[in-house]
Amino acid sequence: MTQSEVEETIRRLSSKKNVQGVVVVNQLGLMIRSTLDASLGKQYATLMSDLVRMAKQSVTQLDAQNDLTFLRIRTKKHEIMICPEREYLMIVIQTPESS
């Protein structure tokens, strides 16, 4: 994905009504772009990078031919969706739809 495609994706995701923020993280776990305030963006970057790393290891241990392509976490307050790409992670934080 090019830089302009990433920016367009961030704009598109940010415009959704339930989306509270989008964070893009590099392979080192460092925040490179965020629509959240800096400290919250860095916190999501660090914690979600660690979680994705552990999830990838778990998936690979279960089946060496498999790989993590998407991670979705739902809590009482938030829904966090993480798309791990080759060069970065894209993290979307949104308010869950009431069911």
N, C-alpha and C positions, 0 to 999 in steps of 0.2 A: 504494500500500500504506500502511495506517495504521501508527502507531507500535506498536500492540498486535499487529498482524499480523506486523510485522518481529520483535518480541520472541518471538512464538510460533514463527516460522520458525527463529530462532536457537536456541531451546530444542530444537526438533525435530531440527535438524541436529546440534547438539552431542551429542545422545543416541545418535547412530549410533556403532557400535563403532570404526570406523577414523578418525573425525573428530578431528583434533588441535586445531582452532580455527576460529573464524568471525570475520571482520572486516567491518565495515560502514564504507564510506568515502563522504564527501560529494563533490560535484562539484569541489571545490577540491583533492581528494586528501588531505583531513584525516580521520583516523580518528574516527568518532563513536561506535562501539561495538565491543568486542572481547572474545573469551573467552580471548585470549592475554595474556601479560604486556605491559605498556604499551610497552616499547621494541621488542619483536618485532612487536607489532600495528602500531606506527607504521612500522616498516621495510616490512612487507607493504603497508600502505596507500600509502606513497610509491612503492615500486617497481612494484606492480601497477597503480596509477593511470597511471603513465607508460607501461607496457606496453599497457594498454587504449587509451590515447589514440593510440599509434602503430598498433595493430592496426585501430582504427576508421578512421584516415586511409588505411591500406593498402587496406582493404575498399572504401572509398568511391572511391579512385583506380582500383581495378579495375572498379568498376561503381557509378556515381553513384546508381543506384536502390536499392542494397543498403545494409545496415547490420549491424553486429556485434551478435549477440544472446547469444552465449555463448562463453567462451574456456576451454579446458582445456589444462593443461600437466602433463606427466608427466615426472618425473625419477626417478633411482634411489631416492631417499628419500621423495619426496612427490608427491602429485597435487594440483594447485591448480586449482580450478574457480571461474570468475569470471562472475557474472551482472550485466551492466551494465543498470541501470534508468535512468529519466529523472533522478531526484534523487540516486541513490547507486549504488555498486557493492557487491555482496555477494560476499565472497571466502571460500571454504571450503578449508581445508588438511586433507588426509587422508593416511594411509599407504596406498599402493597395494596392491590385492589381489595376492597372488602368482599368477603365471600359469605 
